[in-house]
Amino acid sequence: MRTPRRRRSGWPTPRAGTLDLACPAPTALPGYSFSLTLTGAWEEVPSPHPHHSPDAAAADHALTTARTITADYFATDAVPAAARINTVLGRPTNLPTLPIRLLWGHVHLTAEPGAIQAAYSHEQHLHDLQQRHTEHTRRLDEAHILRDTLMSDPSLALSYWFATAPQTIDTSTLSRLEDLFAQTAAYAPQGQWAPLARLLHTFADSLTDDAKNHLIDTLAALTDRYGHPDITTAIQALRTPPAAPPEPPGRINGSGTRPSPHT
């Protein structure tokens, strides 16, 4: 039997071949994939230690490159994903640490209708999230502007409170507001916060306990937020304590016996 011819250097004659295979490729949306078709060509680089399966090594390199790229694309982006892959695989590349060169590779991508619809739904969900985030940021900015504006003048804070709690307004509200604003001006001629605890006591005296406490808590929270603990303490002292719950029937008296129903 004749032995294989060897080059003068003593190395085996380099082999060459082509690639033609198909397999799934991941998309950016877990659970959905592209259908990938790969074609290409490879050759060995002369080496004293040739690879046992150069075609498998070339296919592995090309598929790994392609699948790494597709994982960043949704199923709706098969065309740009394929263009990106073919840009990378379209030039000769020596495989790292192996005596093999991928001469060229070309990929074609398709996606099932279900994967495309799932990608559209996901992108719509991301869009809705972004819209809600933008709206939340806008509302938060408006709230900060409103807070800063209300803190610039006690009259504005009280007006805003009545706007958000209209059930507390009665026929004498306007005159009481005007009287309060006039007295407030004497304490804060530059529109800054002043000790309003006693004024609040007079102003809120005719409100229900719940409405009065709501007003007091609102203004106390505002003054505390802006570093006026003395005013906060004075305002909170005006809260009406909750009524004591009625005693349950049949309660045992101090002598350890139940009171007679005829007492």
NORLINFEN-V586370 format. One record per residue. N is the residue number from 0. RES is the residue in three letters. SS is DSSP state (H for helix, E for strand, - for the rest). Layout:
# NORLINFEN-V586370
((N | RES | SS) (N | RES | SS))
This chain:
# NORLINFEN-V586370
((0 | MET | -) (1 | ARG | -) (2 | THR | -) (3 | PRO | -) (4 | ARG | -) (5 | ARG | -) (6 | ARG | -) (7 | ARG | -) (8 | SER | -) (9 | GLY | -) (10 | TRP | -) (11 | PRO | -) (12 | THR | -) (13 | PRO | -) (14 | ARG | -) (15 | ALA | E) (16 | GLY | E) (17 | THR | E) (18 | LEU | E) (19 | ASP | E) (20 | LEU | E) (21 | ALA | E) (22 | CYS | E) (23 | PRO | E) (24 | ALA | E) (25 | PRO | E) (26 | THR | -) (27 | ALA | -) (28 | LEU | -) (29 | PRO | -) (30 | GLY | -) (31 | TYR | -) (32 | SER | E) (33 | PHE | E) (34 | SER | E) (35 | LEU | E) (36 | THR | E) (37 | LEU | E) (38 | THR | E) (39 | GLY | E) (40 | ALA | E) (41 | TRP | E) (42 | GLU | E) (43 | GLU | E) (44 | VAL | -) (45 | PRO | -) (46 | SER | -) (47 | PRO | -) (48 | HIS | -) (49 | PRO | -) (50 | HIS | -) (51 | HIS | -) (52 | SER | -) (53 | PRO | H) (54 | ASP | H) (55 | ALA | H) (56 | ALA | H) (57 | ALA | H) (58 | ALA | H) (59 | ASP | H) (60 | HIS | H) (61 | ALA | H) (62 | LEU | H) (63 | THR | H) (64 | THR | H) (65 | ALA | H) (66 | ARG | H) (67 | THR | H) (68 | ILE | H) (69 | THR | H) (70 | ALA | -) (71 | ASP | -) (72 | TYR | -) (73 | PHE | -) (74 | ALA | H) (75 | THR | H) (76 | ASP | H) (77 | ALA | H) (78 | VAL | H) (79 | PRO | H) (80 | ALA | H) (81 | ALA | H) (82 | ALA | H) (83 | ARG | H) (84 | ILE | H) (85 | ASN | H) (86 | THR | H) (87 | VAL | H) (88 | LEU | H) (89 | GLY | -) (90 | ARG | -) (91 | PRO | -) (92 | THR | E) (93 | ASN | E) (94 | LEU | -) (95 | PRO | -) (96 | THR | -) (97 | LEU | -) (98 | PRO | -) (99 | ILE | E) (100 | ARG | E) (101 | LEU | E) (102 | LEU | E) (103 | TRP | E) (104 | GLY | E) (105 | HIS | E) (106 | VAL | E) (107 | HIS | E) (108 | LEU | E) (109 | THR | E) (110 | ALA | E) (111 | GLU | -) (112 | PRO | H) (113 | GLY | H) (114 | ALA | H) (115 | ILE | H) (116 | GLN | H) (117 | ALA | H) (118 | ALA | H) (119 | TYR | H) (120 | SER | H) (121 | HIS | H) (122 | GLU | H) (123 | GLN | H) (124 | HIS | H) (125 | LEU | H) (126 | HIS | H) (127 | ASP | H) (128 | LEU | H) (129 | GLN | H) (130 | GLN | H) (131 | ARG | H) (132 | HIS | H) (133 | THR | H) (134 | GLU | H) (135 | HIS | H) (136 | THR | H) (137 | ARG | H) (138 | ARG | H) (139 | LEU | H) (140 | ASP | H) (141 | GLU | H) (142 | ALA | H) (143 | HIS | H) (144 | ILE | H) (145 | LEU | H) (146 | ARG | H) (147 | ASP | H) (148 | THR | H) (149 | LEU | H) (150 | MET | H) (151 | SER | -) (152 | ASP | -) (153 | PRO | H) (154 | SER | H) (155 | LEU | H) (156 | ALA | H) (157 | LEU | H) (158 | SER | H) (159 | TYR | H) (160 | TRP | H) (161 | PHE | H) (162 | ALA | H) (163 | THR | H) (164 | ALA | -) (165 | PRO | H) (166 | GLN | H) (167 | THR | H) (168 | ILE | -) (169 | ASP | -) (170 | THR | -) (171 | SER | -) (172 | THR | H) (173 | LEU | H) (174 | SER | H) (175 | ARG | H) (176 | LEU | H) (177 | GLU | H) (178 | ASP | H) (179 | LEU | H) (180 | PHE | H) (181 | ALA | H) (182 | GLN | H) (183 | THR | H) (184 | ALA | H) (185 | ALA | H) (186 | TYR | H) (187 | ALA | -) (188 | PRO | -) (189 | GLN | -) (190 | GLY | -) (191 | GLN | -) (192 | TRP | -) (193 | ALA | -) (194 | PRO | -) (195 | LEU | -) (196 | ALA | H) (197 | ARG | H) (198 | LEU | H) (199 | LEU | H) (200 | HIS | H) (201 | THR | H) (202 | PHE | H) (203 | ALA | -) (204 | ASP | -) (205 | SER | -) (206 | LEU | -) (207 | THR | -) (208 | ASP | H) (209 | ASP | H) (210 | ALA | H) (211 | LYS | H) (212 | ASN | H) (213 | HIS | H) (214 | LEU | H) (215 | ILE | H) (216 | ASP | H) (217 | THR | H) (218 | LEU | H) (219 | ALA | H) (220 | ALA | H) (221 | LEU | H) (222 | THR | H) (223 | ASP | H) (224 | ARG | H) (225 | TYR | -) (226 | GLY | -) (227 | HIS | -) (228 | PRO | H) (229 | ASP | H) (230 | ILE | H) (231 | THR | H) (232 | THR | H) (233 | ALA | H) (234 | ILE | H) (235 | GLN | H) (236 | ALA | -) (237 | LEU | -) (238 | ARG | -) (239 | THR | -) (240 | PRO | -) (241 | PRO | -) (242 | ALA | -) (243 | ALA | -) (244 | PRO | -) (245 | PRO | -) (246 | GLU | -) (247 | PRO | -) (248 | PRO | -) (249 | GLY | -) (250 | ARG | -) (251 | ILE | E) (252 | ASN | -) (253 | GLY | -) (254 | SER | -) (255 | GLY | -) (256 | THR | -) (257 | ARG | E) (258 | PRO | -) (259 | SER | -) (260 | PRO | -) (261 | HIS | -) (262 | THR | -))
